[in-house]
Amino acid sequence: MILIGLSLLFSITMCVHAAKSGRELYWIFIILGLQPVGGLVYFVIAVLPELTGGSTARRLRATARDALDPMRAYREAKAACDDSPTVTNRMRLATAAAGLGRHDEAEALYREAAQGIHADDPTLMLGRAQALVELHRYEEALDLLEALGSHGEKGRTPQAAIAMGRAYQALGRLLEADDAYEWATQRLPGLEAWARYAVFLKETGRSDEAEAIMADLEKRLTKTRAHFRTEARQWRDFAAARLQNRA
């Protein structure tokens, strides 16, 4: 009973704050209808930034907002693109679409943006190649990635190497895939390259090497800074799940 009372008191306090600060009416329904989670979300989004005002609070606010409304970034990007279909706005919408798993849409947007003087833009080429990999159109992706490599340092990035590794692996070009993954691990901050390399090693029969990388990932995770830890944990879990499925 005490916990229920505290939850109700907290929710009422958040409702009072929402009303006094002129927040939209739907916040009242969220706070009262999803007790105590609704109140906690409102606290992170609306109250905590007022109390701290720091970058950590802003990140928490953005994370909470995205969790509550995962379509928000896509919706805003689409409105901007519909209003003004510039290359920048198409790129923004393509990124948002890819984040939602809409890779067909992302590929089309990158292709439409890469016209005229933007035809060889490395960012557009990489974005489209990554979408093609997700769509299992590996030959097309490799054509773009190999052309991207001719741009020098701007084209030879760790992200491009990961995409090449995935395409080579899918096409059975395992030596080239190994080189691409390993190159990316030495240059890309975070755990994505290592996680994907561990999965590749497991799938190609090099289980001992894969397990060694997984052990190293666990150590790296404990040393990762707090604001990068969620993403790092996602990649660790990505690799662990796939290694377990293929055990």
N, C-alpha and C positions, 0 to 999 in steps of 0.2 A: 504493500500500500504506500509505503514511504517513497519508493521509486516511482510509482505511478504519479504521486503528488508532485514530486520534483520534476518529472517529465512534463506534466501539465503546466506547472509554474514557468518552466523554461520556455515552453511553446507560447504561453501567453505573453511573456516578456518579449519574445521575438516578434509576435504579432503587433505589440505596442510600438516597437521600434520601426517595423515596416510601415505602420500607419502614420507615425509622426514624421518619417523621412520621405513620405510621398511615394512609396514603392507601389508597383502594380498590384491590383487586387488579387491576382492569382497566387501571389506569395502567401496570402492568408490561408488559402485553401491548401497549398502545399504544406505549410507549417502544421496546420491542424489535422490535415488528412493523413499525413505520413509521420506521425509522432513516433519517436523523437528525431527520426532521420531528417525530415523536412526542416525542422528547426536548426539542426546541425549544419545542413547545407546552406541555409540562409545565413547562419552565423559566419561561416567561412567566406561566403561571397560578399556579404554586406557589412558585417560588424567587425570582423577581424582586420580588414584593411584600414578601417577607421582607427583601430587601436594601435596598430603597428606601422602601417604605411610603408613597409619595406618591400624589397623584391621577393622575399619568400612568401609574404602575404599575397602578393600579386600572382605568383605562380599557383598558390593554393586556390585562389579565387578562380583562375582560369581553368584549373583541373576540375574543380567542383562544377563550374558552369558547363564544361564540356561533357562531364558525366551526366548532368541533368538534361542537357540538350545537345547530343552528339551531332545533330544536323546543323547546328548554328553556323559553323565556319563555312560549310558548303552553301547554306542558304544565303549568307552574306556575299560569298564569292560569286554565286550565280546572279544575284541582283546587280552586283557591280559589273559583271560581264554582259548581262542583258542591256544594261544602261550604256556601257561603253566597252565594246568588244576589242580592247587593245591587246597586244601581246602579253603585257604584264597581267591583265585581268584574266586572260585565258590560262596563263600559267598558274595563277592563284586558284582558279576553279579546277584545273587539272589536278593540282596537288590535293585539294580537298576531296575530289572524287576518288582519287587513288586511296586516300586515307579511309574511305568508306567501302573500299573493295570494288568500286565502279571502274574497273580497269579499261573496259571498252570505251567508256566516255572519256577517261583520261587520255587514252591513246589518240582518240579523234581530236581532242582539244590541242594536244601537243603537235599533231600533224598539221592542223589548221593554222596554228601559230607560226610554224616553221616555213614561212613563205617569204619570197623576195629576199631582202637583205638579212632576214632572220633564218634563212634556210640552213645555215651552218652554225647556228647558235649552239654551243656545247651544252648549255643547260636544257634546252628544248630537246636536243638529240638524246641526252641521257634520260630525261624524263620519259620520252616515248619508248626508248629501248627497255627501260624498267617495266613499263606497262606491257610491252610485247612479251617479255619474259613471263609475267604473271598470266598472260593469255596463252602461254605455251606456243607462241609463234617465235621459236628460237632462232631459226635461220634469219628472219627479218631483223631480229634483235642484234644478232652478230654482225650483220651487214652495217647497221648503224654504229655499233660499238667499235668496229674496226675502222670505220671512217672517222669516228670520234678520236681515235688514237693518233690520227694525223695532225691533230690540233696541238700537239706538244703537251706541255704540263697541264693545260686547261682540260685536255681530253683524257689524260692518263691519271685518273683519280681512283681512290680506293672504292668508291661507290660503283664506278664503271667496272672495276676489276671483279667485284662481287657479282654484278650482273653477267659479266662474261663467264665467270666460273659456273654460275647456274646454267647458262645456255650451253656451254661446253659439256657439262655433266649430263644434261638431258639428251644431248646428241651423241653421247658415248665417247667424247674426246677427253678422256680422263686425265692424261698427262697435262694437257693444256688447262684443264679445270683445276688440277692440283697447283699448278704454277700461279694461276690467277688468285685462288683463295689464299695461298700462302703469302703472296705479295700484298694482298689487302690486309692480312693480319698484322703486318709490320708497320702499317701506315694509317689505319683507321682507328680513331679513338673509340672507346666503348667496346662492347662485347659481340656485336653482330657478326663481324668477320670470323672471330674465333668460334662462335656458335655454329655458323654455317659450315666452317671447315671441319668441325668435329662430326657433324652429321654426314658430310661427304666422306670422311675417313671411315666411319662406321659402315656406310652403304657400300664402300668399295673393299670391305674385308679387313680394314686396318683398325680393328677394335681396340687394341692396346693403346695406339696413338690417340684414338678418340677419347678413351677413358682418361688418359693423361691430361688432355686438354680440358675435359670436364672438371677434373680435380683442380686444375689451375683457374678455371672460371669461378669456382667456389671461393678461392682465395682472393681473386680480383674483386669479386662482389663485395666482400667484407671491407675492402679498401676504397670502394667507390664513394664519391661524395654524395651526400644525402639527396641533393636535387637531381642526380643522375641515376639513383639507385633503382627507381621503379622501372625505367627502361632497361637497365642492366639485368634486373631480375627477370624481365620478360624474355630476354634473349637466352638467359640460362635455362629458363623453363622450356623455351622452344626447343633447345638442343636436348635437354633431358627427356622430354616427352618422345622425341623421335628416336633417340637411342634406346629407350625402353621398349618402344613398339617394334624395334628391329632386333631385340635381344634373342 
